[in-house]
Amino acid sequence: GIGGTFQYGYNISIINAPTSYIQAFMNETWVERTGVPLESNVILLLWSLTVSAYPLGGLTGALVAGPMAIMLGRKTSLLLNNVFVIIAAVLSGFSRMAKSFEMIMLSRFFTGVNAGVSMNIQPMYLAESAPKKLRGAVALTSASFTALGLVLGQVVGLRELLGGEDSWPFLLASNAVPALIQLTALPWFPESPRYLLIDRGDKESCI
C-alpha cells in the first residue's frame, strides 16, 4: 500500500501547502524570462493547469492500468508504476534550480499517472492474492493507505517541516520515498495467483 494508494492520498495533499510559493515562483520565473510580471488571473490560470494535470494523469493511468495488469502482471505493473513517480520527483525537485514551472506541471501529470495505475491495480492485486478469510480486510487496506497518505501529506507540508518557502521542491519530490520503499519490498512478494492461472495459463506457478 505504501507505494500504491498511499501515493494517491499523499500527492493530493502535498500540493496544498506550497500554493502561494509556487505561484510566486511562476511569476518570478516569468519576470526573469520576459521582464514583465504576470497578471493575477494568468497566475491563477497557470496554477489551475498545474493542479488539473494531476487528475488528467490519473485518467491516463486508469486507462492504461487494465492492459498493464494483463500484459505485465499485477506485481510487475506496480513495480513499473514507480518509474512515473520517480520521474515526477526529479522534475519537481529540480524545477526551481532549472527555473521552469513547466516542470512542475509535467511532474503533476506523471504523479497522476502513477495514482491512476495504483488505484486500479493495487486493490486487484490484494483481492486476488489474499486468503479467502482475510480478503475483505486486506482489500480495505487500500482505503486505509489513501487516508494515511492524506494525513501524512498534510503533516509533511507544515512550514516547520517541508512546507516552507525554501523547501517546497523537496516537499513535491518527497513522493519518491514511498516509491523506493515499494521498489525494495514488493519484489519479495508473490505474483497474483489469478493472473498466473487465467492470463498466463501457468497452473504450476499458481499452485
Biotite code that builds the C-alpha atoms (Angstrom):
import biotite.structure as struc

atoms = struc.array([
    struc.Atom([0.000, 0.000, 0.000], chain_id="A", res_id=1, res_name="GLY", atom_name="CA", element="C"),
    struc.Atom([2.849, 2.418, 0.738], chain_id="A", res_id=2, res_name="ILE", atom_name="CA", element="C"),
    struc.Atom([3.781, 2.734, -2.935], chain_id="A", res_id=3, res_name="GLY", atom_name="CA", element="C"),
    struc.Atom([0.213, 2.275, -4.157], chain_id="A", res_id=4, res_name="GLY", atom_name="CA", element="C"),
    struc.Atom([-2.913, 4.017, -2.899], chain_id="A", res_id=5, res_name="THR", atom_name="CA", element="C"),
    struc.Atom([-0.807, 5.844, -0.283], chain_id="A", res_id=6, res_name="PHE", atom_name="CA", element="C"),
    struc.Atom([0.679, 7.842, -3.175], chain_id="A", res_id=7, res_name="GLN", atom_name="CA", element="C"),
    struc.Atom([-2.785, 8.910, -4.309], chain_id="A", res_id=8, res_name="TYR", atom_name="CA", element="C"),
    struc.Atom([-3.687, 10.452, -0.960], chain_id="A", res_id=9, res_name="GLY", atom_name="CA", element="C"),
    struc.Atom([-0.205, 11.838, -0.324], chain_id="A", res_id=10, res_name="TYR", atom_name="CA", element="C"),
    struc.Atom([0.069, 13.619, -3.665], chain_id="A", res_id=11, res_name="ASN", atom_name="CA", element="C"),
    struc.Atom([-3.389, 15.161, -3.299], chain_id="A", res_id=12, res_name="ILE", atom_name="CA", element="C"),
    struc.Atom([-2.453, 16.839, -0.005], chain_id="A", res_id=13, res_name="SER", atom_name="CA", element="C"),
    struc.Atom([1.193, 17.913, -0.514], chain_id="A", res_id=14, res_name="ILE", atom_name="CA", element="C"),
    struc.Atom([0.271, 20.383, -3.263], chain_id="A", res_id=15, res_name="ILE", atom_name="CA", element="C"),
    struc.Atom([-1.848, 22.482, -0.859], chain_id="A", res_id=16, res_name="ASN", atom_name="CA", element="C"),
    struc.Atom([0.851, 23.884, 1.440], chain_id="A", res_id=17, res_name="ALA", atom_name="CA", element="C"),
    struc.Atom([3.205, 25.471, -1.136], chain_id="A", res_id=18, res_name="PRO", atom_name="CA", element="C"),
    struc.Atom([0.453, 27.059, -3.291], chain_id="A", res_id=19, res_name="THR", atom_name="CA", element="C"),
    struc.Atom([1.473, 30.676, -2.677], chain_id="A", res_id=20, res_name="SER", atom_name="CA", element="C"),
    struc.Atom([5.199, 29.879, -3.024], chain_id="A", res_id=21, res_name="TYR", atom_name="CA", element="C"),
    struc.Atom([4.742, 28.104, -6.352], chain_id="A", res_id=22, res_name="ILE", atom_name="CA", element="C"),
    struc.Atom([2.570, 30.919, -7.676], chain_id="A", res_id=23, res_name="GLN", atom_name="CA", element="C"),
    struc.Atom([5.283, 33.404, -6.669], chain_id="A", res_id=24, res_name="ALA", atom_name="CA", element="C"),
    struc.Atom([7.881, 31.177, -8.352], chain_id="A", res_id=25, res_name="PHE", atom_name="CA", element="C"),
    struc.Atom([5.833, 31.205, -11.562], chain_id="A", res_id=26, res_name="MET", atom_name="CA", element="C"),
    struc.Atom([5.734, 34.996, -11.517], chain_id="A", res_id=27, res_name="ASN", atom_name="CA", element="C"),
    struc.Atom([9.444, 35.364, -10.707], chain_id="A", res_id=28, res_name="GLU", atom_name="CA", element="C"),
    struc.Atom([10.377, 32.933, -13.484], chain_id="A", res_id=29, res_name="THR", atom_name="CA", element="C"),
    struc.Atom([8.254, 34.826, -15.993], chain_id="A", res_id=30, res_name="TRP", atom_name="CA", element="C"),
    struc.Atom([9.791, 38.167, -14.960], chain_id="A", res_id=31, res_name="VAL", atom_name="CA", element="C"),
    struc.Atom([13.297, 36.722, -15.479], chain_id="A", res_id=32, res_name="GLU", atom_name="CA", element="C"),
    struc.Atom([12.315, 35.476, -18.932], chain_id="A", res_id=33, res_name="ARG", atom_name="CA", element="C"),
    struc.Atom([10.411, 38.471, -20.244], chain_id="A", res_id=34, res_name="THR", atom_name="CA", element="C"),
    struc.Atom([10.937, 41.338, -17.809], chain_id="A", res_id=35, res_name="GLY", atom_name="CA", element="C"),
    struc.Atom([7.157, 41.643, -17.401], chain_id="A", res_id=36, res_name="VAL", atom_name="CA", element="C"),
    struc.Atom([5.252, 40.285, -14.367], chain_id="A", res_id=37, res_name="PRO", atom_name="CA", element="C"),
    struc.Atom([2.251, 38.032, -14.851], chain_id="A", res_id=38, res_name="LEU", atom_name="CA", element="C"),
    struc.Atom([-1.225, 39.302, -14.141], chain_id="A", res_id=39, res_name="GLU", atom_name="CA", element="C"),
    struc.Atom([-3.037, 37.669, -11.226], chain_id="A", res_id=40, res_name="SER", atom_name="CA", element="C"),
    struc.Atom([-5.600, 35.976, -13.491], chain_id="A", res_id=41, res_name="ASN", atom_name="CA", element="C"),
    struc.Atom([-2.788, 34.462, -15.609], chain_id="A", res_id=42, res_name="VAL", atom_name="CA", element="C"),
    struc.Atom([-1.050, 33.152, -12.477], chain_id="A", res_id=43, res_name="ILE", atom_name="CA", element="C"),
    struc.Atom([-4.363, 31.632, -11.392], chain_id="A", res_id=44, res_name="LEU", atom_name="CA", element="C"),
    struc.Atom([-4.741, 30.025, -14.830], chain_id="A", res_id=45, res_name="LEU", atom_name="CA", element="C"),
    struc.Atom([-1.231, 28.527, -14.687], chain_id="A", res_id=46, res_name="LEU", atom_name="CA", element="C"),
    struc.Atom([-1.904, 27.242, -11.168], chain_id="A", res_id=47, res_name="TRP", atom_name="CA", element="C"),
    struc.Atom([-5.206, 25.727, -12.313], chain_id="A", res_id=48, res_name="SER", atom_name="CA", element="C"),
    struc.Atom([-3.379, 23.936, -15.148], chain_id="A", res_id=49, res_name="LEU", atom_name="CA", element="C"),
    struc.Atom([-0.795, 22.643, -12.659], chain_id="A", res_id=50, res_name="THR", atom_name="CA", element="C"),
    struc.Atom([-3.469, 21.263, -10.330], chain_id="A", res_id=51, res_name="VAL", atom_name="CA", element="C"),
    struc.Atom([-5.538, 19.884, -13.234], chain_id="A", res_id=52, res_name="SER", atom_name="CA", element="C"),
    struc.Atom([-2.556, 17.961, -14.600], chain_id="A", res_id=53, res_name="ALA", atom_name="CA", element="C"),
    struc.Atom([-2.892, 15.517, -11.677], chain_id="A", res_id=54, res_name="TYR", atom_name="CA", element="C"),
    struc.Atom([-6.424, 14.211, -12.454], chain_id="A", res_id=55, res_name="PRO", atom_name="CA", element="C"),
    struc.Atom([-5.591, 14.263, -16.173], chain_id="A", res_id=56, res_name="LEU", atom_name="CA", element="C"),
    struc.Atom([-2.638, 11.995, -15.453], chain_id="A", res_id=57, res_name="GLY", atom_name="CA", element="C"),
    struc.Atom([-4.910, 9.907, -13.227], chain_id="A", res_id=58, res_name="GLY", atom_name="CA", element="C"),
    struc.Atom([-7.314, 9.382, -16.135], chain_id="A", res_id=59, res_name="LEU", atom_name="CA", element="C"),
    struc.Atom([-4.402, 8.328, -18.353], chain_id="A", res_id=60, res_name="THR", atom_name="CA", element="C"),
    struc.Atom([-3.113, 5.944, -15.687], chain_id="A", res_id=61, res_name="GLY", atom_name="CA", element="C"),
    struc.Atom([-6.571, 4.438, -15.172], chain_id="A", res_id=62, res_name="ALA", atom_name="CA", element="C"),
    struc.Atom([-6.882, 3.792, -18.920], chain_id="A", res_id=63, res_name="LEU", atom_name="CA", element="C"),
    struc.Atom([-3.520, 2.001, -19.185], chain_id="A", res_id=64, res_name="VAL", atom_name="CA", element="C"),
    struc.Atom([-3.896, 0.084, -15.895], chain_id="A", res_id=65, res_name="ALA", atom_name="CA", element="C"),
    struc.Atom([-6.061, -2.690, -17.392], chain_id="A", res_id=66, res_name="GLY", atom_name="CA", element="C"),
    struc.Atom([-3.738, -3.559, -20.296], chain_id="A", res_id=67, res_name="PRO", atom_name="CA", element="C"),
    struc.Atom([-0.706, -3.298, -17.975], chain_id="A", res_id=68, res_name="MET", atom_name="CA", element="C"),
    struc.Atom([-2.254, -5.691, -15.439], chain_id="A", res_id=69, res_name="ALA", atom_name="CA", element="C"),
    struc.Atom([-2.909, -8.290, -18.166], chain_id="A", res_id=70, res_name="ILE", atom_name="CA", element="C"),
    struc.Atom([0.319, -7.963, -20.144], chain_id="A", res_id=71, res_name="MET", atom_name="CA", element="C"),
    struc.Atom([2.812, -7.451, -17.307], chain_id="A", res_id=72, res_name="LEU", atom_name="CA", element="C"),
    struc.Atom([1.034, -8.904, -14.295], chain_id="A", res_id=73, res_name="GLY", atom_name="CA", element="C"),
    struc.Atom([-0.163, -7.183, -11.158], chain_id="A", res_id=74, res_name="ARG", atom_name="CA", element="C"),
    struc.Atom([3.126, -7.158, -9.269], chain_id="A", res_id=75, res_name="LYS", atom_name="CA", element="C"),
    struc.Atom([5.304, -6.109, -12.219], chain_id="A", res_id=76, res_name="THR", atom_name="CA", element="C"),
    struc.Atom([2.839, -3.342, -13.095], chain_id="A", res_id=77, res_name="SER", atom_name="CA", element="C"),
    struc.Atom([3.027, -1.949, -9.554], chain_id="A", res_id=78, res_name="LEU", atom_name="CA", element="C"),
    struc.Atom([6.828, -2.076, -9.661], chain_id="A", res_id=79, res_name="LEU", atom_name="CA", element="C"),
    struc.Atom([6.977, -0.380, -13.071], chain_id="A", res_id=80, res_name="LEU", atom_name="CA", element="C"),
    struc.Atom([4.454, 2.214, -11.907], chain_id="A", res_id=81, res_name="ASN", atom_name="CA", element="C"),
    struc.Atom([7.066, 3.643, -9.533], chain_id="A", res_id=82, res_name="ASN", atom_name="CA", element="C"),
    struc.Atom([9.041, 4.869, -12.543], chain_id="A", res_id=83, res_name="VAL", atom_name="CA", element="C"),
    struc.Atom([6.358, 7.520, -13.172], chain_id="A", res_id=84, res_name="PHE", atom_name="CA", element="C"),
    struc.Atom([6.551, 8.933, -9.663], chain_id="A", res_id=85, res_name="VAL", atom_name="CA", element="C"),
    struc.Atom([10.368, 8.915, -9.617], chain_id="A", res_id=86, res_name="ILE", atom_name="CA", element="C"),
    struc.Atom([10.391, 10.895, -12.895], chain_id="A", res_id=87, res_name="ILE", atom_name="CA", element="C"),
    struc.Atom([7.855, 13.263, -11.307], chain_id="A", res_id=88, res_name="ALA", atom_name="CA", element="C"),
    struc.Atom([10.023, 13.663, -8.194], chain_id="A", res_id=89, res_name="ALA", atom_name="CA", element="C"),
    struc.Atom([13.097, 14.513, -10.276], chain_id="A", res_id=90, res_name="VAL", atom_name="CA", element="C"),
    struc.Atom([11.148, 17.075, -12.335], chain_id="A", res_id=91, res_name="LEU", atom_name="CA", element="C"),
    struc.Atom([9.603, 18.844, -9.340], chain_id="A", res_id=92, res_name="SER", atom_name="CA", element="C"),
    struc.Atom([12.752, 18.600, -7.226], chain_id="A", res_id=93, res_name="GLY", atom_name="CA", element="C"),
    struc.Atom([14.884, 20.375, -9.830], chain_id="A", res_id=94, res_name="PHE", atom_name="CA", element="C"),
    struc.Atom([12.203, 22.767, -11.134], chain_id="A", res_id=95, res_name="SER", atom_name="CA", element="C"),
    struc.Atom([13.400, 25.773, -9.130], chain_id="A", res_id=96, res_name="ARG", atom_name="CA", element="C"),
    struc.Atom([17.032, 25.100, -10.000], chain_id="A", res_id=97, res_name="MET", atom_name="CA", element="C"),
    struc.Atom([16.071, 24.905, -13.686], chain_id="A", res_id=98, res_name="ALA", atom_name="CA", element="C"),
    struc.Atom([13.782, 27.963, -13.310], chain_id="A", res_id=99, res_name="LYS", atom_name="CA", element="C"),
    struc.Atom([10.943, 26.121, -15.044], chain_id="A", res_id=100, res_name="SER", atom_name="CA", element="C"),
    struc.Atom([7.417, 25.994, -13.663], chain_id="A", res_id=101, res_name="PHE", atom_name="CA", element="C"),
    struc.Atom([6.507, 23.817, -16.669], chain_id="A", res_id=102, res_name="GLU", atom_name="CA", element="C"),
    struc.Atom([8.493, 21.028, -14.990], chain_id="A", res_id=103, res_name="MET", atom_name="CA", element="C"),
    struc.Atom([6.063, 21.176, -12.048], chain_id="A", res_id=104, res_name="ILE", atom_name="CA", element="C"),
    struc.Atom([3.088, 20.801, -14.419], chain_id="A", res_id=105, res_name="MET", atom_name="CA", element="C"),
    struc.Atom([4.701, 17.799, -16.113], chain_id="A", res_id=106, res_name="LEU", atom_name="CA", element="C"),
    struc.Atom([5.612, 16.387, -12.713], chain_id="A", res_id=107, res_name="SER", atom_name="CA", element="C"),
    struc.Atom([1.994, 16.551, -11.565], chain_id="A", res_id=108, res_name="ARG", atom_name="CA", element="C"),
    struc.Atom([0.890, 14.750, -14.744], chain_id="A", res_id=109, res_name="PHE", atom_name="CA", element="C"),
    struc.Atom([3.298, 11.844, -14.133], chain_id="A", res_id=110, res_name="PHE", atom_name="CA", element="C"),
    struc.Atom([2.260, 11.756, -10.473], chain_id="A", res_id=111, res_name="THR", atom_name="CA", element="C"),
    struc.Atom([-1.340, 11.439, -11.639], chain_id="A", res_id=112, res_name="GLY", atom_name="CA", element="C"),
    struc.Atom([-0.439, 8.560, -13.966], chain_id="A", res_id=113, res_name="VAL", atom_name="CA", element="C"),
    struc.Atom([1.116, 6.781, -11.000], chain_id="A", res_id=114, res_name="ASN", atom_name="CA", element="C"),
    struc.Atom([-2.023, 7.333, -8.908], chain_id="A", res_id=115, res_name="ALA", atom_name="CA", element="C"),
    struc.Atom([-4.343, 6.169, -11.703], chain_id="A", res_id=116, res_name="GLY", atom_name="CA", element="C"),
    struc.Atom([-2.421, 2.922, -12.169], chain_id="A", res_id=117, res_name="VAL", atom_name="CA", element="C"),
    struc.Atom([-2.032, 2.164, -8.467], chain_id="A", res_id=118, res_name="SER", atom_name="CA", element="C"),
    struc.Atom([-5.674, 2.914, -7.597], chain_id="A", res_id=119, res_name="MET", atom_name="CA", element="C"),
    struc.Atom([-6.737, 0.244, -10.088], chain_id="A", res_id=120, res_name="ASN", atom_name="CA", element="C"),
    struc.Atom([-4.049, -2.421, -9.831], chain_id="A", res_id=121, res_name="ILE", atom_name="CA", element="C"),
    struc.Atom([-3.262, -2.439, -6.110], chain_id="A", res_id=122, res_name="GLN", atom_name="CA", element="C"),
    struc.Atom([-6.808, -3.394, -4.974], chain_id="A", res_id=123, res_name="PRO", atom_name="CA", element="C"),
    struc.Atom([-6.872, -6.004, -7.758], chain_id="A", res_id=124, res_name="MET", atom_name="CA", element="C"),
    struc.Atom([-3.550, -7.460, -6.623], chain_id="A", res_id=125, res_name="TYR", atom_name="CA", element="C"),
    struc.Atom([-4.599, -7.544, -2.961], chain_id="A", res_id=126, res_name="LEU", atom_name="CA", element="C"),
    struc.Atom([-8.003, -9.119, -3.620], chain_id="A", res_id=127, res_name="ALA", atom_name="CA", element="C"),
    struc.Atom([-6.502, -11.820, -5.860], chain_id="A", res_id=128, res_name="GLU", atom_name="CA", element="C"),
    struc.Atom([-3.604, -12.645, -3.520], chain_id="A", res_id=129, res_name="SER", atom_name="CA", element="C"),
    struc.Atom([-5.234, -12.579, -0.083], chain_id="A", res_id=130, res_name="ALA", atom_name="CA", element="C"),
    struc.Atom([-6.521, -15.763, 1.603], chain_id="A", res_id=131, res_name="PRO", atom_name="CA", element="C"),
    struc.Atom([-10.300, -16.062, 1.398], chain_id="A", res_id=132, res_name="LYS", atom_name="CA", element="C"),
    struc.Atom([-10.798, -15.457, 5.147], chain_id="A", res_id=133, res_name="LYS", atom_name="CA", element="C"),
    struc.Atom([-8.784, -12.228, 5.037], chain_id="A", res_id=134, res_name="LEU", atom_name="CA", element="C"),
    struc.Atom([-9.772, -10.968, 1.581], chain_id="A", res_id=135, res_name="ARG", atom_name="CA", element="C"),
    struc.Atom([-12.266, -8.336, 2.759], chain_id="A", res_id=136, res_name="GLY", atom_name="CA", element="C"),
    struc.Atom([-9.967, -6.935, 5.431], chain_id="A", res_id=137, res_name="ALA", atom_name="CA", element="C"),
    struc.Atom([-6.953, -6.892, 3.116], chain_id="A", res_id=138, res_name="VAL", atom_name="CA", element="C"),
    struc.Atom([-8.890, -5.194, 0.316], chain_id="A", res_id=139, res_name="ALA", atom_name="CA", element="C"),
    struc.Atom([-9.956, -2.453, 2.754], chain_id="A", res_id=140, res_name="LEU", atom_name="CA", element="C"),
    struc.Atom([-6.328, -1.539, 3.412], chain_id="A", res_id=141, res_name="THR", atom_name="CA", element="C"),
    struc.Atom([-6.332, 0.291, 0.060], chain_id="A", res_id=142, res_name="SER", atom_name="CA", element="C"),
    struc.Atom([-8.659, 2.909, 1.537], chain_id="A", res_id=143, res_name="ALA", atom_name="CA", element="C"),
    struc.Atom([-6.668, 2.972, 4.777], chain_id="A", res_id=144, res_name="SER", atom_name="CA", element="C"),
    struc.Atom([-3.454, 3.778, 2.942], chain_id="A", res_id=145, res_name="PHE", atom_name="CA", element="C"),
    struc.Atom([-5.215, 6.519, 0.941], chain_id="A", res_id=146, res_name="THR", atom_name="CA", element="C"),
    struc.Atom([-6.306, 8.145, 4.208], chain_id="A", res_id=147, res_name="ALA", atom_name="CA", element="C"),
    struc.Atom([-2.827, 7.686, 5.691], chain_id="A", res_id=148, res_name="LEU", atom_name="CA", element="C"),
    struc.Atom([-1.348, 9.393, 2.632], chain_id="A", res_id=149, res_name="GLY", atom_name="CA", element="C"),
    struc.Atom([-3.705, 12.356, 3.025], chain_id="A", res_id=150, res_name="LEU", atom_name="CA", element="C"),
    struc.Atom([-2.768, 12.774, 6.693], chain_id="A", res_id=151, res_name="VAL", atom_name="CA", element="C"),
    struc.Atom([0.993, 12.425, 6.215], chain_id="A", res_id=152, res_name="LEU", atom_name="CA", element="C"),
    struc.Atom([0.892, 14.775, 3.234], chain_id="A", res_id=153, res_name="GLY", atom_name="CA", element="C"),
    struc.Atom([-0.664, 17.446, 5.468], chain_id="A", res_id=154, res_name="GLN", atom_name="CA", element="C"),
    struc.Atom([1.881, 16.795, 8.219], chain_id="A", res_id=155, res_name="VAL", atom_name="CA", element="C"),
    struc.Atom([4.931, 16.884, 5.937], chain_id="A", res_id=156, res_name="VAL", atom_name="CA", element="C"),
    struc.Atom([3.506, 20.019, 4.308], chain_id="A", res_id=157, res_name="GLY", atom_name="CA", element="C"),
    struc.Atom([3.740, 22.002, 7.567], chain_id="A", res_id=158, res_name="LEU", atom_name="CA", element="C"),
    struc.Atom([6.029, 25.030, 7.329], chain_id="A", res_id=159, res_name="ARG", atom_name="CA", element="C"),
    struc.Atom([8.186, 23.632, 10.121], chain_id="A", res_id=160, res_name="GLU", atom_name="CA", element="C"),
    struc.Atom([8.923, 20.554, 8.004], chain_id="A", res_id=161, res_name="LEU", atom_name="CA", element="C"),
    struc.Atom([8.919, 20.755, 4.175], chain_id="A", res_id=162, res_name="LEU", atom_name="CA", element="C"),
    struc.Atom([6.144, 23.286, 3.541], chain_id="A", res_id=163, res_name="GLY", atom_name="CA", element="C"),
    struc.Atom([8.375, 26.372, 3.841], chain_id="A", res_id=164, res_name="GLY", atom_name="CA", element="C"),
    struc.Atom([9.370, 28.839, 1.138], chain_id="A", res_id=165, res_name="GLU", atom_name="CA", element="C"),
    struc.Atom([12.812, 27.301, 0.647], chain_id="A", res_id=166, res_name="ASP", atom_name="CA", element="C"),
    struc.Atom([11.864, 23.634, 0.984], chain_id="A", res_id=167, res_name="SER", atom_name="CA", element="C"),
    struc.Atom([8.748, 23.220, -1.209], chain_id="A", res_id=168, res_name="TRP", atom_name="CA", element="C"),
    struc.Atom([10.681, 21.500, -4.076], chain_id="A", res_id=169, res_name="PRO", atom_name="CA", element="C"),
    struc.Atom([11.730, 18.833, -1.558], chain_id="A", res_id=170, res_name="PHE", atom_name="CA", element="C"),
    struc.Atom([8.091, 18.504, -0.453], chain_id="A", res_id=171, res_name="LEU", atom_name="CA", element="C"),
    struc.Atom([6.943, 17.838, -4.030], chain_id="A", res_id=172, res_name="LEU", atom_name="CA", element="C"),
    struc.Atom([9.836, 15.414, -4.556], chain_id="A", res_id=173, res_name="ALA", atom_name="CA", element="C"),
    struc.Atom([9.220, 13.531, -1.285], chain_id="A", res_id=174, res_name="SER", atom_name="CA", element="C"),
    struc.Atom([6.831, 11.139, -3.061], chain_id="A", res_id=175, res_name="ASN", atom_name="CA", element="C"),
    struc.Atom([9.948, 9.305, -4.278], chain_id="A", res_id=176, res_name="ALA", atom_name="CA", element="C"),
    struc.Atom([10.406, 7.883, -0.748], chain_id="A", res_id=177, res_name="VAL", atom_name="CA", element="C"),
    struc.Atom([7.267, 5.649, -0.775], chain_id="A", res_id=178, res_name="PRO", atom_name="CA", element="C"),
    struc.Atom([8.188, 4.599, -4.329], chain_id="A", res_id=179, res_name="ALA", atom_name="CA", element="C"),
    struc.Atom([11.651, 3.490, -3.201], chain_id="A", res_id=180, res_name="LEU", atom_name="CA", element="C"),
    struc.Atom([10.145, 1.609, -0.234], chain_id="A", res_id=181, res_name="ILE", atom_name="CA", element="C"),
    struc.Atom([7.837, -0.301, -2.580], chain_id="A", res_id=182, res_name="GLN", atom_name="CA", element="C"),
    struc.Atom([10.657, -0.998, -5.041], chain_id="A", res_id=183, res_name="LEU", atom_name="CA", element="C"),
    struc.Atom([12.639, -2.503, -2.153], chain_id="A", res_id=184, res_name="THR", atom_name="CA", element="C"),
    struc.Atom([9.823, -4.567, -0.600], chain_id="A", res_id=185, res_name="ALA", atom_name="CA", element="C"),
    struc.Atom([7.496, -5.650, -3.418], chain_id="A", res_id=186, res_name="LEU", atom_name="CA", element="C"),
    struc.Atom([9.968, -7.919, -5.308], chain_id="A", res_id=187, res_name="PRO", atom_name="CA", element="C"),
    struc.Atom([9.798, -10.274, -2.291], chain_id="A", res_id=188, res_name="TRP", atom_name="CA", element="C"),
    struc.Atom([6.018, -10.647, -2.682], chain_id="A", res_id=189, res_name="PHE", atom_name="CA", element="C"),
    struc.Atom([4.364, -13.321, -4.887], chain_id="A", res_id=190, res_name="PRO", atom_name="CA", element="C"),
    struc.Atom([2.556, -12.633, -8.149], chain_id="A", res_id=191, res_name="GLU", atom_name="CA", element="C"),
    struc.Atom([-1.237, -12.810, -8.210], chain_id="A", res_id=192, res_name="SER", atom_name="CA", element="C"),
    struc.Atom([-2.367, -16.468, -8.481], chain_id="A", res_id=193, res_name="PRO", atom_name="CA", element="C"),
    struc.Atom([-5.332, -15.434, -10.631], chain_id="A", res_id=194, res_name="ARG", atom_name="CA", element="C"),
    struc.Atom([-3.033, -13.702, -13.133], chain_id="A", res_id=195, res_name="TYR", atom_name="CA", element="C"),
    struc.Atom([-0.720, -16.718, -13.275], chain_id="A", res_id=196, res_name="LEU", atom_name="CA", element="C"),
    struc.Atom([-3.585, -19.163, -13.899], chain_id="A", res_id=197, res_name="LEU", atom_name="CA", element="C"),
    struc.Atom([-6.026, -17.206, -16.100], chain_id="A", res_id=198, res_name="ILE", atom_name="CA", element="C"),
    struc.Atom([-3.837, -14.742, -18.001], chain_id="A", res_id=199, res_name="ASP", atom_name="CA", element="C"),
    struc.Atom([-0.664, -16.835, -18.305], chain_id="A", res_id=200, res_name="ARG", atom_name="CA", element="C"),
    struc.Atom([-2.096, -20.339, -18.054], chain_id="A", res_id=201, res_name="GLY", atom_name="CA", element="C"),
    struc.Atom([0.664, -21.310, -15.606], chain_id="A", res_id=202, res_name="ASP", atom_name="CA", element="C"),
    struc.Atom([-1.102, -23.699, -13.230], chain_id="A", res_id=203, res_name="LYS", atom_name="CA", element="C"),
    struc.Atom([2.082, -24.879, -11.546], chain_id="A", res_id=204, res_name="GLU", atom_name="CA", element="C"),
    struc.Atom([3.190, -21.361, -10.584], chain_id="A", res_id=205, res_name="SER", atom_name="CA", element="C"),
    struc.Atom([-0.345, -20.555, -9.466], chain_id="A", res_id=206, res_name="CYS", atom_name="CA", element="C"),
    struc.Atom([-0.419, -23.510, -7.069], chain_id="A", res_id=207, res_name="ILE", atom_name="CA", element="C"),
])
